[in-house]
Structures are given as C-alpha cells and as structure tokens.
Amino acid sequence: MLIPDRASFAALPAVTASALDREAGDGPADPDLLLVAGRAVAVAASAADVASDEERTSPPDAAHPGYEQAMALDRAGRSGDAARMFVEMLPDPSAAADGCLGLAVLGLRTVLREETRTLAAGCLEWGASHPRACLILGILALEAGDQQGAQTYLAATARIARGNPAFLAELKAAQRTLLLMKILR
C-alpha cells in the first residue's frame, strides 16, 4: 500500500478543524502553561490511585460546568484564562478528564504536539470516552504519519459520537477524514 506523505494530508486538518476550532479569539493559550499541564497530567496518569472508577467515569455529554465556562472564555478570545481554568480542574478527580480535554483542544492550536497528545490521552485515562479526545488523538496520529492509529481513533470518535446530537461536528469530522484517508490511499 502506498502511504502518502504529509503534504497529501494538508487538507485534512481543515476538514477536522471545524469540530475543534474556536469561534473567535486573538491567539492560542500560553504554550508554557500547556507544557506544564501536559507534564503534570503525564505524572498523574502514571500514578496508580488517580481516582476511583466511580469518580473517573463520566458520560461525554455530562461535562463539568467549568468546561463550558472555560470554552466560553476561549471563544471570547481569552484563551489564557481558559487554560488556567482547565489547569485548576486537574486536581479534582470529577473534573480532571474535562480539564485534560479542554487543554488538549487549546493545545491543538500550538506546536506542542506531544503535550497535546498527553492531555487528550489523559482525558481517556481518566475514564471519559469522549469523542473530541479521540478526534484530537486521530488528528495527531495522522499528522505523525500513523495511518493505523489515526484510523483507530477516528473510528472510535465516530462510534462514540454516533447517536449523540451534541457531537454531530465530531462525527462528521471523523467520517470525512476517514473517507479522505481511504480516497488518498
């Protein structure tokens, strides 16, 4: 099978961006804050007693109230404030997955790909099967040239988002990207 180079996938981030881009704003969150948060999440996720299963599991449509408040700040162009709010959610086991997810969404707009990957994976580690986290991991796998990893995460995105109108954008982005990947093979 011929594996296209990165240039072949130049249109894919534009296809998936609609599900993750903010509506307004003047710039990304402070990369240093995301770097520190990514490292903190990596350390916390490696700890055996991060949280009990009851604390870790939350359905993807039941986001912590702070998540929506922080995303509103981001849409208003206050990405730094949003990032700080997400970081404040990390120590709380009931909000950690949402904090990781929010930071991963912000991180996708930076050059900190490894930290963004850690944050999105942290969301999944805390037991939240969130289609947006899977979509971010799929995008990052695609950017890294990992076709199989991208396909796995994008398929998971579609599977989790299917039937939930709150995640229609994620479902469409995953389906379009998977279709383009198949066409470009």
Residue frames relative to the residue before (quaternion, step in Angstrom):
aa qw qx qy qz dx dy dz
M 1.0000 0.0000 0.0000 0.0000 0.00 0.00 0.00
L 0.3979 -0.7048 0.5409 0.2288 3.55 -0.97 0.89
I 0.1786 -0.7721 0.6016 0.1001 3.58 -0.78 1.00
P 0.3707 -0.7469 0.5045 0.2239 3.59 -0.54 1.15
D 0.5011 -0.6354 0.4894 0.3251 3.56 -1.18 0.52
R 0.7446 -0.4141 0.2816 0.4413 3.58 -1.32 0.17
A 0.6226 0.5615 -0.3497 0.4180 3.58 1.00 -0.76
S 0.6046 0.5711 -0.3570 0.4254 3.60 1.09 -0.61
F 0.7326 0.4083 -0.2243 0.4963 3.54 1.15 -0.58
A 0.2842 0.8004 -0.4921 0.1910 3.58 1.20 0.30
A 0.6860 0.4829 -0.2926 0.4589 3.62 1.03 -0.69
L 0.5589 0.6536 -0.3924 0.3263 3.60 1.09 -0.51
P 0.6427 0.4987 -0.3675 0.4507 3.65 0.82 -0.71
A 0.6271 0.5262 -0.3485 0.4564 3.61 1.04 -0.65
V 0.6344 0.5253 -0.3277 0.4629 3.58 1.05 -0.72
T 0.7450 0.4021 -0.2229 0.4833 3.57 0.89 -0.91
A 0.5446 0.6624 -0.3962 0.3281 3.59 1.12 -0.51
S 0.5905 0.6002 -0.3852 0.3778 3.59 0.99 -0.66
A 0.6677 0.4969 -0.3076 0.4611 3.59 1.07 -0.58
L 0.7867 0.3499 -0.1535 0.4848 3.58 1.14 -0.53
D 0.5822 0.6124 -0.3823 0.3740 3.60 1.11 -0.48
R 0.4431 -0.6520 0.5321 0.3089 3.49 -1.17 0.53
E 0.5637 -0.6321 0.4270 0.3168 3.53 -1.23 0.47
A 0.7976 0.0227 0.0057 0.6027 3.58 1.10 -0.59
G 0.3877 0.7316 -0.5151 0.2217 3.55 -1.24 0.05
D 0.4142 -0.7489 0.4783 0.1972 3.48 -1.24 0.45
G 0.8261 -0.0934 0.0482 0.5536 3.59 1.15 0.11
P 0.6299 -0.5611 0.3833 0.3762 3.54 -1.26 0.30
A 0.6401 -0.4919 0.4187 0.4159 3.50 -1.34 0.16
D 0.6652 -0.4982 0.3786 0.4074 3.54 -1.27 0.40
P 0.4242 -0.7291 0.4709 0.2584 3.63 -0.54 1.09
D 0.6115 0.5557 -0.3594 0.4336 3.62 1.06 -0.66
L 0.6374 0.5211 -0.3226 0.4670 3.57 1.02 -0.79
L 0.6646 0.4905 -0.3014 0.4763 3.58 0.97 -0.84
L 0.6193 0.5463 -0.3368 0.4524 3.58 1.05 -0.75
V 0.6732 0.4823 -0.2868 0.4816 3.57 0.89 -0.96
A 0.6584 0.5089 -0.3108 0.4592 3.59 0.94 -0.88
G 0.6411 0.5268 -0.3258 0.4532 3.59 0.96 -0.82
R 0.6614 0.4875 -0.3061 0.4809 3.57 0.98 -0.80
A 0.6415 0.5223 -0.3275 0.4566 3.59 0.98 -0.82
V 0.6540 0.5047 -0.3123 0.4690 3.58 0.97 -0.81
A 0.6307 0.5319 -0.3372 0.4534 3.58 0.97 -0.80
V 0.6627 0.4861 -0.3045 0.4815 3.60 0.97 -0.82
A 0.6775 0.4958 -0.2964 0.4554 3.59 0.87 -0.94
A 0.6637 0.5135 -0.3101 0.4468 3.58 0.95 -0.84
S 0.6643 0.4998 -0.3121 0.4599 3.58 1.12 -0.56
A 0.5493 0.5979 -0.4042 0.4211 3.59 1.24 -0.28
A 0.5119 -0.6818 0.4306 0.2961 3.56 -0.92 0.86
D 0.7823 0.3189 -0.1674 0.5081 3.58 0.98 -0.76
V 0.0291 0.8283 -0.5568 0.0555 3.59 0.75 1.03
A 0.7345 -0.2690 0.2070 0.5876 3.58 0.86 -0.97
S 0.5610 -0.5768 0.4522 0.3849 3.53 -1.21 0.35
D 0.6674 -0.5070 0.3537 0.4153 3.57 -1.21 0.41
E 0.6347 0.5320 -0.3411 0.4448 3.60 0.99 -0.73
E 0.6827 0.4753 -0.2881 0.4744 3.57 0.97 -0.82
R 0.6885 0.5213 -0.2816 0.4183 3.58 1.03 -0.79
T 0.7208 0.4680 -0.2630 0.4384 3.57 0.93 -0.80
S 0.1780 0.7448 -0.6306 0.1260 3.54 -0.79 1.05
P 0.4800 -0.6672 0.4724 0.3182 3.57 -0.87 0.87
P 0.5910 -0.6246 0.3697 0.3520 3.61 -0.99 0.75
D 0.6793 0.4724 -0.3184 0.4627 3.61 1.11 -0.39
A 0.6501 0.4797 -0.3197 0.4951 3.61 1.27 0.10
A 0.0189 0.8400 -0.5403 0.0455 3.58 0.67 1.11
H 0.5802 -0.5545 0.4740 0.3623 3.51 -1.25 0.59
P 0.5701 -0.6199 0.4001 0.3613 3.64 -0.91 0.80
G 0.6170 0.5657 -0.3442 0.4251 3.59 1.07 -0.66
Y 0.5699 0.5964 -0.3798 0.4187 3.58 1.15 -0.57
E 0.6960 0.4638 -0.2775 0.4726 3.58 0.81 -0.98
Q 0.6277 0.5286 -0.3373 0.4613 3.60 1.03 -0.73
A 0.6745 0.4867 -0.2947 0.4705 3.58 0.92 -0.89
M 0.6476 0.5034 -0.3301 0.4671 3.61 0.97 -0.78
A 0.6057 0.5369 -0.3538 0.4688 3.61 1.09 -0.64
L 0.6239 0.5191 -0.3352 0.4784 3.59 1.04 -0.75
D 0.6466 0.5201 -0.3186 0.4582 3.59 0.94 -0.86
R 0.6667 0.4972 -0.3043 0.4644 3.59 0.91 -0.90
A 0.6674 0.4822 -0.2908 0.4873 3.58 1.19 -0.58
G 0.6010 -0.5968 0.3491 0.4009 3.60 1.27 0.12
R 0.5917 0.5627 -0.3594 0.4517 3.57 1.27 0.20
S 0.0071 -0.8595 0.5100 -0.0322 3.55 0.77 1.11
G 0.6232 0.5461 -0.3418 0.4433 3.58 1.00 -0.72
D 0.6555 0.4896 -0.3028 0.4887 3.57 0.99 -0.86
A 0.6259 0.5306 -0.3339 0.4639 3.58 1.02 -0.79
A 0.6575 0.5108 -0.3132 0.4568 3.60 0.90 -0.91
R 0.6501 0.5066 -0.3223 0.4657 3.59 0.94 -0.83
M 0.6384 0.5216 -0.3237 0.4644 3.58 1.02 -0.76
F 0.6448 0.5072 -0.3174 0.4757 3.59 1.01 -0.80
V 0.6361 0.5248 -0.3305 0.4590 3.60 0.97 -0.83
E 0.6414 0.5279 -0.3201 0.4556 3.59 1.01 -0.77
M 0.6349 0.5354 -0.3294 0.4491 3.61 1.17 -0.48
L 0.5432 0.6870 -0.3823 0.2947 3.61 1.11 -0.59
P 0.6926 0.4780 -0.3242 0.4320 3.67 0.82 -0.75
D 0.6390 0.5195 -0.3239 0.4658 3.62 1.18 -0.47
P 0.4120 -0.7451 0.4611 0.2499 3.63 -0.43 1.16
S 0.6709 0.4932 -0.3145 0.4557 3.61 1.06 -0.60
A 0.7519 0.3559 -0.1981 0.5184 3.59 1.23 -0.33
A 0.4473 0.7346 -0.4354 0.2659 3.61 1.24 -0.26
A 0.6500 0.5175 -0.3334 0.4456 3.61 0.91 -0.83
D 0.6696 0.4843 -0.3003 0.4763 3.58 0.97 -0.82
G 0.6170 0.5352 -0.3421 0.4646 3.60 1.07 -0.67
C 0.6476 0.5086 -0.3063 0.4776 3.57 0.98 -0.88
L 0.6592 0.5177 -0.3121 0.4473 3.56 0.90 -0.93
G 0.6659 0.5062 -0.3065 0.4544 3.57 0.87 -0.92
L 0.6653 0.4897 -0.3003 0.4769 3.57 0.96 -0.85
A 0.6307 0.5247 -0.3362 0.4625 3.59 1.06 -0.69
V 0.6230 0.5243 -0.3400 0.4705 3.59 1.02 -0.77
L 0.6677 0.4748 -0.2948 0.4918 3.59 0.94 -0.87
G 0.6678 0.5351 -0.2959 0.4244 3.57 0.96 -0.89
L 0.5744 0.6026 -0.3795 0.4037 3.56 1.12 -0.58
R 0.6749 0.4793 -0.2876 0.4817 3.59 1.21 -0.45
T 0.6411 0.4864 -0.3305 0.4932 3.59 1.26 0.14
V 0.5829 -0.5611 0.4435 0.3858 3.55 -1.31 -0.14
L 0.5275 0.6513 -0.3934 0.3778 3.60 1.29 -0.04
R 0.0601 -0.8601 0.5065 0.0086 3.56 0.55 1.19
E 0.6693 0.4981 -0.3207 0.4484 3.61 0.88 -0.84
E 0.6548 0.4946 -0.3123 0.4786 3.59 0.98 -0.81
T 0.6294 0.5236 -0.3320 0.4685 3.59 1.02 -0.78
R 0.6338 0.5192 -0.3206 0.4754 3.58 1.00 -0.82
T 0.6484 0.5191 -0.3112 0.4619 3.59 0.95 -0.89
L 0.6685 0.5028 -0.2989 0.4593 3.57 0.95 -0.87
A 0.6651 0.4826 -0.3088 0.4790 3.61 0.90 -0.86
A 0.6545 0.4897 -0.3109 0.4850 3.58 0.99 -0.80
G 0.5973 0.5671 -0.3509 0.4456 3.59 1.12 -0.65
C 0.5981 0.5535 -0.3495 0.4624 3.55 1.07 -0.72
L 0.6910 0.4563 -0.2703 0.4912 3.57 0.93 -0.90
E 0.6151 0.5604 -0.3439 0.4351 3.61 1.06 -0.74
W 0.6850 0.4677 -0.2814 0.4826 3.57 1.07 -0.72
G 0.6350 -0.6051 0.3039 0.3718 3.55 1.23 0.33
A 0.5518 0.5935 -0.4129 0.4156 3.61 1.20 0.12
S 0.1944 -0.7659 0.6033 0.1079 3.58 -0.46 1.17
H 0.0953 0.8322 -0.5314 0.1262 3.53 0.25 1.29
P 0.4616 -0.7054 0.4570 0.2838 3.60 -0.74 0.99
R 0.6236 0.5411 -0.3566 0.4372 3.61 1.04 -0.61
A 0.6305 0.5139 -0.3365 0.4745 3.60 1.03 -0.72
C 0.6547 0.5005 -0.3097 0.4743 3.59 0.97 -0.85
L 0.6322 0.5315 -0.3306 0.4567 3.59 1.02 -0.77
I 0.6425 0.5133 -0.3201 0.4704 3.58 0.96 -0.86
L 0.6649 0.4921 -0.3053 0.4718 3.58 0.91 -0.89
G 0.6300 0.5291 -0.3288 0.4638 3.60 1.07 -0.69
I 0.6428 0.5158 -0.3149 0.4707 3.57 0.97 -0.87
L 0.6810 0.4883 -0.2908 0.4618 3.57 0.88 -0.96
A 0.6285 0.5162 -0.3372 0.4742 3.60 1.02 -0.73
L 0.6442 0.5229 -0.3135 0.4619 3.56 0.99 -0.84
E 0.6546 0.5073 -0.3062 0.4695 3.57 0.96 -0.88
A 0.6942 0.4647 -0.2690 0.4794 3.59 1.08 -0.72
G 0.5428 -0.6453 0.3865 0.3736 3.58 1.29 -0.05
D 0.5007 0.6408 -0.4247 0.3979 3.58 1.27 0.24
Q 0.2188 -0.8256 0.5110 0.0971 3.56 0.18 1.33
Q 0.6909 0.4854 -0.2886 0.4514 3.57 0.84 -0.97
G 0.6448 0.5129 -0.3137 0.4720 3.59 0.97 -0.83
A 0.6400 0.5208 -0.3187 0.4666 3.56 0.98 -0.88
Q 0.6617 0.5074 -0.3067 0.4590 3.56 0.88 -0.93
T 0.6441 0.5302 -0.3209 0.4483 3.60 0.95 -0.84
Y 0.7093 0.4494 -0.2641 0.4744 3.58 0.83 -0.98
L 0.6585 0.4997 -0.3214 0.4619 3.60 0.96 -0.77
A 0.6283 0.5119 -0.3333 0.4818 3.59 1.05 -0.70
A 0.6285 0.5174 -0.3282 0.4792 3.59 1.05 -0.75
T 0.6049 0.5527 -0.3471 0.4562 3.58 1.03 -0.78
A 0.6903 0.4797 -0.2795 0.4639 3.56 0.80 -1.03
R 0.6553 0.5220 -0.3157 0.4456 3.59 0.93 -0.88
I 0.6974 0.4626 -0.2730 0.4744 3.60 0.88 -0.93
A 0.7146 0.4708 -0.2584 0.4483 3.60 0.92 -0.91
R 0.5339 0.6430 -0.4073 0.3682 3.59 1.14 -0.57
G 0.8179 0.2379 -0.1944 0.4865 3.55 -0.90 0.96
N 0.6889 0.4059 -0.2897 0.5260 3.60 1.22 -0.03
P 0.3445 -0.7850 0.4736 0.2021 3.61 -0.24 1.23
A 0.5698 0.6016 -0.3869 0.4046 3.61 1.16 -0.43
F 0.7663 0.3285 -0.1749 0.5237 3.58 1.19 -0.50
L 0.1925 0.8093 -0.5264 0.1755 3.56 1.09 0.72
A 0.6441 0.5247 -0.3285 0.4494 3.62 0.95 -0.82
E 0.6555 0.4994 -0.3118 0.4731 3.60 0.96 -0.83
L 0.6324 0.5370 -0.3217 0.4563 3.58 1.00 -0.87
K 0.6852 0.4798 -0.2849 0.4682 3.58 0.84 -0.97
A 0.6498 0.5167 -0.3250 0.4529 3.60 0.93 -0.85
A 0.6640 0.4963 -0.3080 0.4669 3.59 0.91 -0.87
Q 0.6688 0.5019 -0.3068 0.4547 3.59 0.89 -0.90
R 0.6599 0.5046 -0.3104 0.4621 3.60 0.92 -0.86
T 0.6676 0.5026 -0.3028 0.4583 3.55 0.92 -0.90
L 0.6417 0.5118 -0.3220 0.4718 3.60 0.97 -0.83
L 0.6457 0.5138 -0.3179 0.4669 3.58 1.00 -0.81
L 0.6650 0.4934 -0.3043 0.4710 3.60 0.92 -0.86
M 0.6198 0.5366 -0.3435 0.4582 3.57 1.05 -0.73
K 0.6602 0.5053 -0.3026 0.4661 3.56 1.00 -0.83
I 0.6568 0.5130 -0.3022 0.4628 3.58 0.99 -0.85
L 0.7287 0.4569 -0.2357 0.4525 3.59 0.95 -0.88
R 0.4546 0.6927 -0.4548 0.3266 3.60 1.21 -0.03
